[in-house]
Amino acid sequence: MASVIELLAKGVRFLHSKNIERPKCDAEWLFAHVLSCSRLELYLRYGAAVGASDEAHLRELLVRRARREPLQYILGEVDFCDVKLAVDPRVLIPRGETEMLVEWLVAYIRGRDWGNFAAGGASNYRCNILDLGTGSGAIAIALAKYFPASRIFATDKSPFALAVAQKNAERNGVRNVKLLESDWYDVFGGGVCQEKFDIIVANPPYLTPQELADARDEVRKYEPISALIAGDGGLRDIEIILRGARNFLKKGGLVALETGITHPRQLRKKYKNFFNKTEIMRDLNQFDRFFVAYV
Ligand SMILES: C[S@@+](CC[C@H](N)C(=O)[O-])C[C@H]1O[C@@H](n2cnc3c(N)ncnc32)[C@H](O)[C@@H]1O
């Protein structure tokens, strides 16, 4: 039987030979997953023998990764802000950029007096939030954890995505997220739910077909196309959300969107007179990535 360190070195070489971007890191995650330990522990038990069934399982997962299946789908979960989320090909893998959007919202909410903030800290912030196109539930569940006294509605057109979001809400023990199947605002317009929100947030599909064709195999071959592509140069869904926001926001509310990097400037020009104020924010790579509009 081969040892952990021997098999790990072999696994790294294999992924490297298949041009996987971070072969060592990915191999470590897969080994830690199969051997039920942390990545650090792999090196603490480097001499231990790996059993035949674990070795076969490792081989299978390395082959899946070599075929460009995203690491997060293979592991079946991802860390997002302070929560752990189950992910599979029914949902987009939540991105670091979206974590930035959540962090910005958390700071914004904490910086405001919502009128009903009492002693006791962040758990008393009560605002009404709508997360459109929730996918795995990432934004809604992360915000629900930060603000357990808030009411959060999360919608998606895909019942398959909503099933994953439901599982994630349960897994993270959040009780203040209501999941609804809806084409953007439709469920609210039909009289089912007469809600007005302090905050509308979304990371809608915003890639053009060409951008998707140019994307990494991990994205192009495995992530749900309905989560990625939008017509009109990637702006179709973004604009539906922006135009609808005025009907569903309370006075003083805001809509915060993650967008493609060319979108915020176009949106600022086009919606200058539609909203009271607009704002563009950059991601960690200094690309214009977020568009915020206030009513
Ligand atoms: C880019 S993913 C974002 C998922 C999640 N919010 C995140 O940030 O990881 C876009 C989501 O919008 C959903 N979606 C696409 N078209 C929609 C529509 N017309 N109405 C509601 N949701 C839609 C997709 O199913 C997908 O879950």
The ligand as a MOL file (V3000), in Angstrom:
LIG
                    3D

  0  0  0     0  0            999 V3000
M  V30 BEGIN CTAB
M  V30 COUNTS 27 29 0 0 0
M  V30 BEGIN ATOM
M  V30 1 C -25.1600 34.2810 -11.5180 0
M  V30 2 S -26.3130 33.1880 -10.7200 0 CHG=1
M  V30 3 C -26.1960 33.8210 -9.0690 0
M  V30 4 C -26.4940 32.8330 -8.0010 0
M  V30 5 C -26.2280 33.3570 -6.5710 0
M  V30 6 N -27.0070 34.5350 -6.2860 0
M  V30 7 C -24.7630 33.6750 -6.3910 0
M  V30 8 O -24.3980 34.8480 -6.3630 0
M  V30 9 O -23.9630 32.7310 -6.2920 0 CHG=-1
M  V30 10 C -27.8440 33.8100 -11.3300 0
M  V30 11 C -29.0950 33.1410 -10.7790 0
M  V30 12 O -30.2340 33.7800 -11.3760 0
M  V30 13 C -31.2090 32.8040 -11.6860 0
M  V30 14 N -32.0650 33.3310 -12.7620 0
M  V30 15 C -31.8140 33.3870 -14.0820 0
M  V30 16 N -32.8530 33.9350 -14.7300 0
M  V30 17 C -33.7880 34.2270 -13.7900 0
M  V30 18 C -35.0770 34.8240 -13.8430 0
M  V30 19 N -35.6240 35.1930 -14.9940 0
M  V30 20 N -35.7450 34.9920 -12.6960 0
M  V30 21 C -35.1970 34.5950 -11.5010 0
M  V30 22 N -33.9770 34.0220 -11.3910 0
M  V30 23 C -33.2750 33.8570 -12.5180 0
M  V30 24 C -30.4050 31.5880 -12.1020 0
M  V30 25 O -31.1830 30.3990 -11.9810 0
M  V30 26 C -29.2250 31.6560 -11.1380 0
M  V30 27 O -29.4780 30.9110 -9.9690 0
M  V30 END ATOM
M  V30 BEGIN BOND
M  V30 1 1 1 2
M  V30 2 1 2 3
M  V30 3 1 2 10
M  V30 4 1 3 4
M  V30 5 1 4 5
M  V30 6 1 5 6
M  V30 7 1 5 7
M  V30 8 2 7 8
M  V30 9 1 7 9
M  V30 10 1 10 11
M  V30 11 1 11 12
M  V30 12 1 11 26
M  V30 13 1 12 13
M  V30 14 1 13 14
M  V30 15 1 13 24
M  V30 16 1 14 15
M  V30 17 1 14 23
M  V30 18 2 15 16
M  V30 19 1 16 17
M  V30 20 1 17 18
M  V30 21 2 17 23
M  V30 22 1 18 19
M  V30 23 2 18 20
M  V30 24 1 20 21
M  V30 25 2 21 22
M  V30 26 1 22 23
M  V30 27 1 24 25
M  V30 28 1 24 26
M  V30 29 1 26 27
M  V30 END BOND
M  V30 END CTAB
M  END
